[in-house]
Amino acid sequence: MAVAAAAAAGPVFWRRLLGLLPGRPGLAALLGRLSDRLGRNRDRQRRRSPWLLLAPLLSPAVPQVTSPPCCLCPEGVHRFQWIRNLVPEFGVSSSHIRVLSSPAEFFELMKVDCLESTLEKSLQAKFPSNLKVSILLDFTRGSRGRKNSRTMLLPLLRRFPEQVRVSLFHTPHLRGLLRLLIPERFNETIGLQHIKVYLFDNSVILSGANLSDSYFTNRQDRYVFLQDCAEIADFFTELVDAVGDVSLQLQGDDTVQVVDGMVHPYKGDRAEYCKAANKRVMDVINSARTRQQMLHAQTFHSNSLLTQEDAAAAGDRRPAPDTWIYPLIQMKPFEIQIDEIVTETLLTEAERGAKVYLTTGYFNLTQAYMDLVLGTRAEYQILLASPEVNGFFGAKGVAGAIPAAYVHIERQFYSEVCSLGQQERVQLQEYWRRGWTFHAKGLWLYLAGSSLPCLTLIGSPNFGYRSVHRDLEAQIAIVTENQALQQQLHQEQEQLYLRSGVVSSATFEQPSRQVKLWVKMVTPLIKNFF
């Protein structure tokens, strides 16, 4: 994806040099960013390795904002508006957003009347019902074992074949001999449909949580409820439909079929399938982005623009947007990497004095993310799972060694932080809660001098190799100026971090942190699969 870059902030010498490079935006962006970074990095600590000074250059430049600023335009008042050059921007009132804090809250919100009885009532209605149920699962994970998600859904599909659709995404990378040889559970490491979005009419829940029992009781995650946000619900409905169209369709006899005209994900040509999938998903993103831009222009840049008083007098009492939602999609198998671009840019551009709180249930950051954390200016507090609250703790077989592998990765990263003398700026913390597991992921950004976050990322990505390169992921960036919503996000962050302890060199001397030699040897070979 081509991203416009701005280099106008460089010194005069660099500006003149850039003027000699017409038609070379990539090189121009590189030189501009190098100019900025060299100026900002002069006071870096002496122990930092010189190669880390180039870390910010690993990230794309901030895309330029194409629409002119306007004092009447709420979308033009925050510094993250460049994201709308990549994805649709949804302006909403913060009153429509609720941050949940516990599995119990998530469960209470998810509880609805029995789906089967609701469908039954729709059949008995006097008038034709437009009630539709669309379920998108991963093929390998949803088919695991004799009793699984697809067998549970078969009765519903058989009884309401015209109203229920069950799609099973199958990664195009699991094919041929590889597909035949890799057993269940392990085949999931090749790639998953990992998006966690729940849609009900005009409301949306974004989370990293699945719908199994533990996520409703003692598995800590993050959740945000967007109530009566029709445009956002429409976007995610279209996204689920798009991924569903390139997935296998579950039939009433427990077989699967491809949608007419679609390339088979593991029997057909892989390049052709990925190209078709890219087009299907990007059409959704681009059409929604165009719709929102047109709505923005009509609302804020029209000659017939009404004042808020005029709108109220006309009966339009909708509150002006003070919060902006950006859906960030990552589907590297289809060459869609919007979430990666935005995340790297946010990490790069966080200024000195800013604070970034980053949490992941599985600490296995990509090399690019680690380089940016170590090589940029903001302060970082990274929350991860202690071995005892890792979802694989106590598992049988090879899976039982996964928590130890994460400890090994954590220790290597901590050692690098120490070798660079960055312990004050980059701090690791481990979540621990008796009888619970930890699955929360996301980011909160506090601008320099602010005690409340203005931006958060929330959804399915874990910031690891699988999230970036193998799985289908989605999250949203929430940018808000509303202090009440900022306070909700701050309290959510504090609640998670209060159950953690700071990692120090003594942490790795504990018996539970001792890693066997074979795990250390195998981890570099398998870290890209978990």
Secondary structure, DSSP 8 states (H G I E B T S, - for coil): -------TTS-HHHHHHHHT-TT-HHHHHHHHHHHHHHHHTTT--TTS-GGGGGGGGGS-------S---TT-GGGSSTTGGGGGTS--EEE-GGGEEEE-SHHHHHHHH--S-HHHHHHHHHHSSS-----EEEEEEHHHHT-SSS-HHHHHHHHHHH-TTTEEEEEE--TTS-HHHHHHS-TTGGGGG--B---EEEETTEEEEES--SSGGGGTTEE--EEEETT-HHHHHHHHHHHHHHHHTSEEE-TTS-EEE-TT---TTTS-HHHHHHHHHHHHHHHHHHHHHHHHHHHHHHHS-TT---HHHHHHTT-------EEEEEEEEEGGGTEEHHHHHHHHHHHH--TT-EEEEEESS--B-HHHHHHHHHSSSEEEEEEE-GGGSTTTT-SGGGGGHHHHHHHHHHHHHHHHHHTT-TTTEEEEEE--TT-EE---EEEEE-TT-SS-SEEEEES--SBHIIIIISEEEEEEEEE--HHHHHHHHHHHHHHHTTEEE--GGGGGSGGG---HHHHHHHHHHGGG-
